[in-house]
Amino acid sequence: MTTDGYYDRVAEAAAYIRTRVPKLPEIAVVLGSGLGDYAGTLKDAISLKYEDIPHWPSASVIGHAGKVVAGRAAGGRAIFALAGRAHFYEGYDLRTVTFNTRVLGLLGVGDDQQRRRRHQYVVRAGRADADQRSHQPDRTQST
């Protein structure tokens, strides 16, 4: 197990966002090229530049604004929109490429969906005592 401080950097970035976004969304979208303008449509938006978030990798692809926007989508649901991200083909290592999703996970993004998915697997497998930490269905049981 590595002790290079990666988790500490993720936690520091999450703490920075937590202090600036009062109600943390549970959903995030990573906007690809040509979709960055969507972040500007969010209501009650709070925008954080990547360069201001500790350890957050920059987005260098043309059309990627390099910001996290927390706001409400058209339906009223609170979301994070990431306008740009670091790419493996730009020379970033995989830990850097996945840094943003790890930060969002630490902030609770995806937790509700993951709980529902695990519940579906438990019901499908017919096992009330299934390991709730698992994100995969129990394939030892026939369905």
C-alpha positions in Angstrom: 0.0 0.0 0.0 1.3 3.4 -1.0 1.7 6.2 1.5 2.4 9.0 -0.9 -0.4 11.2 0.5 -2.8 10.8 -2.4 -5.8 10.3 -0.1 -4.8 13.4 1.8 -4.7 15.4 -1.4 -8.1 14.2 -2.3 -9.4 15.0 1.1 -7.9 18.5 1.0 -9.6 19.2 -2.3 -12.9 17.8 -1.0 -12.6 20.0 2.2 -12.0 23.1 0.0 -15.2 22.4 -2.0 -17.2 21.6 1.1 -16.4 25.0 2.6 -17.7 26.8 -0.5 -20.7 24.7 -1.5 -23.3 24.8 1.3 -25.5 22.0 -0.1 -23.5 19.3 -1.7 -25.1 17.7 -4.8 -25.3 13.9 -5.0 -25.1 13.9 -8.8 -22.2 15.0 -11.0 -21.8 15.2 -14.8 -18.4 15.5 -16.5 -19.0 17.7 -19.6 -17.0 16.8 -22.7 -15.9 19.0 -25.5 -18.8 21.1 -26.8 -20.9 20.6 -23.7 -19.1 23.1 -21.4 -21.8 25.7 -21.9 -24.2 23.5 -20.0 -22.5 24.5 -16.7 -23.6 28.1 -17.4 -27.3 27.1 -17.5 -27.4 25.9 -13.9 -29.4 28.1 -11.5 -28.0 29.4 -8.2 -24.6 28.4 -9.5 -21.4 28.4 -7.5 -18.4 28.2 -9.7 -14.9 27.1 -8.6 -11.9 27.3 -10.9 -9.8 24.1 -11.0 -6.7 26.2 -10.3 -8.2 27.4 -7.0 -9.0 23.8 -5.8 -6.0 22.3 -4.0 -4.2 19.6 -6.1 -7.0 19.6 -8.8 -5.5 18.8 -12.2 -5.9 21.5 -14.9 -7.9 20.9 -18.0 -5.8 21.8 -21.0 -8.0 20.7 -23.9 -9.5 23.5 -26.0 -13.1 24.1 -25.0 -12.6 22.8 -21.4 -13.2 25.8 -19.1 -11.6 24.2 -16.1 -14.2 24.7 -13.4 -16.5 22.9 -11.1 -20.0 24.3 -11.0 -22.6 23.4 -8.3 -26.1 24.4 -9.1 -29.6 23.3 -9.9 -30.4 21.7 -13.3 -33.6 22.6 -15.2 -35.6 20.1 -13.2 -34.5 21.6 -9.9 -32.1 18.8 -9.0 -28.8 19.9 -7.4 -25.8 18.7 -9.5 -22.1 19.3 -9.9 -21.0 20.0 -13.5 -17.3 19.6 -14.3 -16.4 21.7 -17.3 -13.3 19.9 -18.5 -11.0 17.3 -17.0 -7.5 15.9 -17.3 -7.0 13.2 -19.9 -4.7 10.2 -20.0 -3.7 11.1 -23.6 -2.4 14.4 -22.4 0.3 12.6 -20.4 -1.5 12.5 -17.0 -1.2 9.3 -15.0 -4.4 7.5 -14.1 -4.4 8.7 -10.5 -4.4 12.3 -11.8 -7.1 11.5 -14.4 -9.4 10.0 -11.7 -8.6 12.6 -9.1 -11.8 14.6 -9.7 -14.1 11.6 -9.4 -12.4 10.5 -6.2 -13.0 14.0 -4.7 -16.6 13.9 -5.8 -17.0 10.4 -4.3 -15.6 11.7 -1.0 -18.2 14.4 -1.1 -21.0 11.8 -1.4 -21.7 12.0 -5.2 -23.1 8.7 -6.4 -23.8 7.3 -2.9 -27.5 7.1 -3.3 -27.3 5.4 -6.7 -24.7 3.0 -5.5 -27.0 2.0 -2.5 -29.9 1.4 -4.9 -27.7 -0.7 -7.2 -26.5 -2.8 -4.2 -30.1 -3.2 -3.1 -31.2 -4.4 -6.5 -28.4 -7.0 -6.5 -29.4 -8.2 -3.0 -33.1 -8.5 -4.1 -32.2 -10.2 -7.4 -29.9 -12.7 -5.6 -32.6 -13.3 -3.0 -30.1 -12.8 -0.2 -31.0 -10.4 2.6 -27.5 -10.9 4.2 -25.4 -10.0 1.1 -22.3 -7.9 1.7 -23.5 -4.3 1.4 -19.9 -3.1 0.7 -19.9 -5.0 -2.6 -20.7 -3.1 -5.8 -21.0 -6.3 -7.8 -23.9 -8.8 -7.8 -23.3 -12.2 -6.2 -22.8 -14.3 -9.2 -22.5 -17.5 -7.2 -26.3 -17.7 -7.0 -28.5 -18.4 -10.0 -31.1 -15.7 -10.7 
